[in-house]
Amino acid sequence: MENARALDDRLRKIIKEVSDSTGREMKQHLVEDLVQKVEQNNLNELKQFLMTLNRALKKI
């Protein structure tokens, strides 16, 4: 009976560690995806601004 409890405790600890590790990895991937989207959005806005500036300069 004690062996079963000890095994159960060890399994719970292992599951918690794996879960925590997986959660951290998921958070890291989400943050990386968010940063990539923000950078892409900034790049698109910069391109649009430069194209607008280019058109304005051509009119001058």
WODA-V488364 format. One record per residue. NEAR is the number of other C-alpha atoms within 10 Angstrom. D_FIRST is the distance of its C-alpha to the first C-alpha in Angstrom with 2 decimals. Layout:
NEAR:D_FIRST
NEAR:D_FIRST
//
This chain:
6:0.00
7:3.81
8:5.36
9:5.13
10:6.44
11:8.70
12:9.86
12:10.56
12:12.48
12:14.31
12:15.29
12:16.57
12:18.57
12:20.01
12:21.00
12:22.60
12:24.52
12:25.77
12:26.75
12:28.58
12:30.32
12:31.39
12:32.64
12:34.71
12:36.16
12:37.10
12:38.76
12:40.62
12:41.88
12:43.01
12:44.89
12:46.49
12:47.59
12:49.02
12:50.92
12:52.32
12:53.50
12:55.12
12:56.85
12:58.08
12:59.36
12:61.16
12:62.66
12:63.90
12:65.41
12:67.08
12:68.53
12:69.86
12:71.41
12:73.06
12:74.46
12:75.86
12:77.35
11:78.85
11:80.48
10:81.83
9:83.28
8:84.96
7:86.68
5:88.15
//
